[in-house]
């Protein structure tokens, strides 16, 4: 679910990594998500599935070697080249390139002479060219036999230099106005072996030039390798001038002083689409809206009274908590703040080097008496349409009408920090919620979404991300909330029963099943296409393609995930349960989403040419509003039965295993020494563990009788590698 991955291996200069993440966030959010990625993930995880561009910040150089970087692992070099040749896109920042014939010159050394841009095929290989045949970092064109090695400056040369250069981009093939700007400091130079560039004459494009006294020199170059492209941007990001850059005529004057205008231009030339400069960058949340379905007025007032003691009139009221300070505003005042912040560019300035970090001030506008803002105030999510579809879905599922249903009360924000953090990082807020009113947190864009463990959940455009909070779920017959009816509203609690703590693990399975089954509804994919949506233990949503007779060869692509957090009240008789979910619904190429399920994919999704327009006729009914309404209604009905049944999952066990990817699957268990092969049998009905059975007659092992049961929080099931390993290993 990632758009842009930034390499964070040990070869990267720490300052360069911070600067790269900061600048990319300022330029590209919210149109793209940006995430660091380390060597183990690149080597062992299926990152190519959802990576639009792999970005390398400035790299370290070896001591005593002019510009040669410490070696990137050979296996990683191969993985990167496979990604590039298969259609991937790579961007090397603060790097030039050396083009040579064959496998020679694959080091990162050399700051030799750079020819003029118009003479770039004439030169020498440079006095510092490496003749090593070792697996240094390089990109190899297997059809031409050419090698392109990144060239990095010595670290001492990467410090800010008083000299300046004027960089010019010609505006691209569309004929746009030229882009010019001033950069400071030295930069690495491009080198071309006499026979090296000949095979790339038609595969090379100069994106920007440095205008100097001795002529023009290459500042940014894009080269085709196989089906993919690698781009080199030579100027140091930390030395981009904040002043003195001239704006192109096709950009507004408000962006004329931007120090990032040149990088924005290059990113656009490699296929990325930054937000328009006048729209501002999204690095701070927008105000949120607390509202409820018009059919049940009074829900919002009940929630506010639980939080604040009374509904505020004129002005605002602050609510201080551990992670956030909530500032509640009246409806008119809150909308005015929302409109003003959007008009000013969505954000507050971010000079802390981390523009992706959200503010700890959460503005919330109270929408009283069932008031629903217009779509002009919520352009990415039609709240009125959503409430209408939710009403239809709850009727279809025969949900109780005398309760406050799932999704009927919600806090919505176009740009927020994290739907999950709103609840489970603010204990005072969570404990003040009314037991009989579940609340949904919904955001069109998340700035710091969360996954399981230390994972980050990112939110590209078209991703549905939400968290459902069920306050004070009874865990024993002694809970005072087992028969609670909220005195401040006319809506009763859910079915008066309780869930033993040992059964809480099944909530993630139950919600995952609700999501997958909802996808088969005609409002989403329908039964035929919906059958492709499957479950991966314990909490991931996948799309599975392939011949039903050969499931082991099916192509599997992740499109969603689930996170369940539980906060126990003192005494342990109840707990607040927060279910977070992210699901790709309308995400565009190269990300995979429900919109694209109707089209078969190739063996590598980043090659898939499918675009959303090709799905308009087939899935024109698919929407964020309808998908969310269908999922919540399906889960609400299942939850009522789950709660009434004392947390038993047995009635859904067969349906769950029909939808998962692992029936009778043979995997390698690495949590034992020595590792052994086991066959997945199912889920234990008592504690929800993954049940496996050791294969007999394994070399070096005695036959083991009985099952091996694995906890979902202690183990990681690597679907692509076919193994179960200790979480985090």
Secondary structure as the mmCIF struct_conf table of DSSP 4:
data_model
#
loop_
_struct_conf.conf_type_id
_struct_conf.id
_struct_conf.beg_label_comp_id
_struct_conf.beg_label_asym_id
_struct_conf.beg_label_seq_id
_struct_conf.end_label_comp_id
_struct_conf.end_label_asym_id
_struct_conf.end_label_seq_id
BEND BEND1 UNK A 3 UNK A 3
STRN STRN1 UNK A 4 UNK A 7
BEND BEND2 UNK A 9 UNK A 9
TURN_TY1_P TURN_TY1_P1 UNK A 10 UNK A 11
STRN STRN2 UNK A 12 UNK A 12
HELX_RH_AL_P HELX_RH_AL_P1 UNK A 14 UNK A 28
TURN_TY1_P TURN_TY1_P2 UNK A 29 UNK A 31
BEND BEND3 UNK A 32 UNK A 32
STRN STRN3 UNK A 34 UNK A 37
HELX_RH_AL_P HELX_RH_AL_P2 UNK A 39 UNK A 44
BEND BEND4 UNK A 45 UNK A 45
HELX_RH_3T_P HELX_RH_3T_P1 UNK A 47 UNK A 50
BEND BEND5 UNK A 52 UNK A 52
STRN STRN4 UNK A 53 UNK A 56
STRN STRN5 UNK A 59 UNK A 59
TURN_TY1_P TURN_TY1_P3 UNK A 63 UNK A 64
BEND BEND6 UNK A 65 UNK A 65
TURN_TY1_P TURN_TY1_P4 UNK A 66 UNK A 67
HELX_LH_PP_P HELX_LH_PP_P1 UNK A 68 UNK A 73
HELX_RH_AL_P HELX_RH_AL_P3 UNK A 74 UNK A 85
TURN_TY1_P TURN_TY1_P5 UNK A 86 UNK A 87
STRN STRN6 UNK A 89 UNK A 93
TURN_TY1_P TURN_TY1_P6 UNK A 94 UNK A 94
STRN STRN7 UNK A 96 UNK A 101
TURN_TY1_P TURN_TY1_P7 UNK A 102 UNK A 103
BEND BEND7 UNK A 107 UNK A 108
STRN STRN8 UNK A 116 UNK A 116
HELX_RH_3T_P HELX_RH_3T_P2 UNK A 117 UNK A 119
TURN_TY1_P TURN_TY1_P8 UNK A 120 UNK A 121
BEND BEND8 UNK A 122 UNK A 122
TURN_TY1_P TURN_TY1_P9 UNK A 127 UNK A 128
BEND BEND9 UNK A 134 UNK A 134
BEND BEND10 UNK A 137 UNK A 137
STRN STRN9 UNK A 139 UNK A 141
TURN_TY1_P TURN_TY1_P10 UNK A 142 UNK A 145
STRN STRN10 UNK A 146 UNK A 151
HELX_RH_3T_P HELX_RH_3T_P3 UNK A 155 UNK A 157
BEND BEND11 UNK A 158 UNK A 159
BEND BEND12 UNK A 162 UNK A 162
STRN STRN11 UNK A 164 UNK A 169
TURN_TY1_P TURN_TY1_P11 UNK A 172 UNK A 175
HELX_LH_PP_P HELX_LH_PP_P2 UNK A 176 UNK A 178
STRN STRN12 UNK A 179 UNK A 184
BEND BEND13 UNK A 185 UNK A 185
STRN STRN13 UNK A 191 UNK A 192
TURN_TY1_P TURN_TY1_P12 UNK A 194 UNK A 196
BEND BEND14 UNK A 197 UNK A 197
HELX_RH_3T_P HELX_RH_3T_P4 UNK A 198 UNK A 200
TURN_TY1_P TURN_TY1_P13 UNK A 201 UNK A 202
BEND BEND15 UNK A 203 UNK A 203
STRN STRN14 UNK A 204 UNK A 212
TURN_TY1_P TURN_TY1_P14 UNK A 213 UNK A 214
STRN STRN15 UNK A 215 UNK A 225
TURN_TY1_P TURN_TY1_P15 UNK A 226 UNK A 227
STRN STRN16 UNK A 228 UNK A 233
BEND BEND16 UNK A 235 UNK A 235
HELX_RH_3T_P HELX_RH_3T_P5 UNK A 237 UNK A 239
STRN STRN17 UNK A 240 UNK A 240
BEND BEND17 UNK A 242 UNK A 244
HELX_LH_PP_P HELX_LH_PP_P3 UNK A 245 UNK A 248
TURN_TY1_P TURN_TY1_P16 UNK A 249 UNK A 250
BEND BEND18 UNK A 251 UNK A 251
HELX_RH_3T_P HELX_RH_3T_P6 UNK A 253 UNK A 255
TURN_TY1_P TURN_TY1_P17 UNK A 256 UNK A 257
TURN_TY1_P TURN_TY1_P18 UNK A 259 UNK A 260
HELX_RH_AL_P HELX_RH_AL_P4 UNK A 261 UNK A 269
TURN_TY1_P TURN_TY1_P19 UNK A 270 UNK A 271
HELX_LH_PP_P HELX_LH_PP_P4 UNK A 274 UNK A 276
HELX_RH_3T_P HELX_RH_3T_P7 UNK A 277 UNK A 279
BEND BEND19 UNK A 284 UNK A 284
HELX_LH_PP_P HELX_LH_PP_P5 UNK A 285 UNK A 287
STRN STRN18 UNK A 288 UNK A 292
HELX_RH_3T_P HELX_RH_3T_P8 UNK A 294 UNK A 296
TURN_TY1_P TURN_TY1_P20 UNK A 297 UNK A 298
HELX_RH_AL_P HELX_RH_AL_P5 UNK A 299 UNK A 308
BEND BEND20 UNK A 309 UNK A 310
BEND BEND21 UNK A 314 UNK A 315
STRN STRN19 UNK A 316 UNK A 320
BEND BEND22 UNK A 322 UNK A 323
STRN STRN20 UNK A 325 UNK A 329
HELX_RH_AL_P HELX_RH_AL_P6 UNK A 331 UNK A 343
TURN_TY1_P TURN_TY1_P21 UNK A 344 UNK A 345
BEND BEND23 UNK A 346 UNK A 347
BEND BEND24 UNK A 352 UNK A 353
TURN_TY1_P TURN_TY1_P22 UNK A 355 UNK A 356
BEND BEND25 UNK A 357 UNK A 357
HELX_LH_PP_P HELX_LH_PP_P6 UNK A 358 UNK A 359
BEND BEND26 UNK A 360 UNK A 360
STRN STRN21 UNK A 361 UNK A 366
TURN_TY1_P TURN_TY1_P23 UNK A 369 UNK A 370
TURN_TY1_P TURN_TY1_P24 UNK A 375 UNK A 377
BEND BEND27 UNK A 378 UNK A 378
TURN_TY1_P TURN_TY1_P25 UNK A 379 UNK A 380
BEND BEND28 UNK A 381 UNK A 381
HELX_RH_AL_P HELX_RH_AL_P7 UNK A 383 UNK A 396
TURN_TY1_P TURN_TY1_P26 UNK A 397 UNK A 398
BEND BEND29 UNK A 401 UNK A 402
STRN STRN22 UNK A 403 UNK A 404
TURN_TY1_P TURN_TY1_P27 UNK A 406 UNK A 407
BEND BEND30 UNK A 408 UNK A 408
STRN STRN23 UNK A 409 UNK A 416
BEND BEND31 UNK A 417 UNK A 417
TURN_TY1_P TURN_TY1_P28 UNK A 419 UNK A 420
HELX_RH_AL_P HELX_RH_AL_P8 UNK A 421 UNK A 424
TURN_TY1_P TURN_TY1_P29 UNK A 425 UNK A 425
HELX_RH_AL_P HELX_RH_AL_P9 UNK A 427 UNK A 431
TURN_TY1_P TURN_TY1_P30 UNK A 432 UNK A 432
BEND BEND32 UNK A 433 UNK A 433
TURN_TY1_P TURN_TY1_P31 UNK A 435 UNK A 436
STRN STRN24 UNK A 437 UNK A 437
STRN STRN25 UNK A 439 UNK A 446
BEND BEND33 UNK A 447 UNK A 448
STRN STRN26 UNK A 450 UNK A 450
BEND BEND34 UNK A 452 UNK A 452
TURN_TY1_P TURN_TY1_P32 UNK A 453 UNK A 454
STRN STRN27 UNK A 456 UNK A 456
TURN_TY1_P TURN_TY1_P33 UNK A 461 UNK A 462
STRN STRN28 UNK A 463 UNK A 474
BEND BEND35 UNK A 476 UNK A 476
TURN_TY1_P TURN_TY1_P34 UNK A 477 UNK A 478
TURN_TY1_P TURN_TY1_P35 UNK A 480 UNK A 483
STRN STRN29 UNK A 485 UNK A 485
TURN_TY1_P TURN_TY1_P36 UNK A 487 UNK A 488
BEND BEND36 UNK A 489 UNK A 490
STRN STRN30 UNK A 492 UNK A 492
BEND BEND37 UNK A 494 UNK A 494
BEND BEND38 UNK A 496 UNK A 496
HELX_RH_3T_P HELX_RH_3T_P9 UNK A 501 UNK A 503
TURN_TY1_P TURN_TY1_P37 UNK A 504 UNK A 505
HELX_RH_AL_P HELX_RH_AL_P10 UNK A 506 UNK A 518
TURN_TY1_P TURN_TY1_P38 UNK A 519 UNK A 520
BEND BEND39 UNK A 521 UNK A 521
TURN_TY1_P TURN_TY1_P39 UNK A 522 UNK A 525
HELX_RH_AL_P HELX_RH_AL_P11 UNK A 526 UNK A 530
TURN_TY1_P TURN_TY1_P40 UNK A 531 UNK A 532
STRN STRN31 UNK A 533 UNK A 536
TURN_TY1_P TURN_TY1_P41 UNK A 537 UNK A 539
STRN STRN32 UNK A 540 UNK A 545
BEND BEND40 UNK A 546 UNK A 546
HELX_RH_3T_P HELX_RH_3T_P10 UNK A 548 UNK A 553
STRN STRN33 UNK A 555 UNK A 568
HELX_LH_PP_P HELX_LH_PP_P7 UNK A 569 UNK A 569
TURN_TY1_P TURN_TY1_P42 UNK A 570 UNK A 571
BEND BEND41 UNK A 572 UNK A 573
STRN STRN34 UNK A 574 UNK A 584
BEND BEND42 UNK A 585 UNK A 586
HELX_LH_PP_P HELX_LH_PP_P8 UNK A 587 UNK A 588
TURN_TY1_P TURN_TY1_P43 UNK A 589 UNK A 590
BEND BEND43 UNK A 591 UNK A 591
HELX_RH_3T_P HELX_RH_3T_P11 UNK A 594 UNK A 596
TURN_TY1_P TURN_TY1_P44 UNK A 597 UNK A 598
BEND BEND44 UNK A 599 UNK A 599
BEND BEND45 UNK A 603 UNK A 604
HELX_RH_3T_P HELX_RH_3T_P12 UNK A 605 UNK A 607
HELX_RH_3T_P HELX_RH_3T_P13 UNK A 612 UNK A 615
TURN_TY1_P TURN_TY1_P45 UNK A 616 UNK A 618
BEND BEND46 UNK A 619 UNK A 619
TURN_TY1_P TURN_TY1_P46 UNK A 620 UNK A 621
HELX_RH_AL_P HELX_RH_AL_P12 UNK A 624 UNK A 644
TURN_TY1_P TURN_TY1_P47 UNK A 645 UNK A 647
HELX_RH_AL_P HELX_RH_AL_P13 UNK A 650 UNK A 659
STRN STRN35 UNK A 660 UNK A 660
BEND BEND47 UNK A 661 UNK A 661
TURN_TY1_P TURN_TY1_P48 UNK A 663 UNK A 664
STRN STRN36 UNK A 666 UNK A 669
BEND BEND48 UNK A 671 UNK A 674
STRN STRN37 UNK A 676 UNK A 683
TURN_TY1_P TURN_TY1_P49 UNK A 685 UNK A 687
HELX_LH_PP_P HELX_LH_PP_P9 UNK A 689 UNK A 689
STRN STRN38 UNK A 690 UNK A 694
HELX_LH_PP_P HELX_LH_PP_P10 UNK A 695 UNK A 695
BEND BEND49 UNK A 696 UNK A 697
TURN_TY1_P TURN_TY1_P50 UNK A 699 UNK A 700
BEND BEND50 UNK A 701 UNK A 701
BEND BEND51 UNK A 706 UNK A 706
STRN STRN39 UNK A 707 UNK A 710
TURN_TY1_P TURN_TY1_P51 UNK A 712 UNK A 714
STRN STRN40 UNK A 715 UNK A 718
TURN_TY1_P TURN_TY1_P52 UNK A 719 UNK A 722
STRN STRN41 UNK A 723 UNK A 726
TURN_TY1_P TURN_TY1_P53 UNK A 727 UNK A 728
#
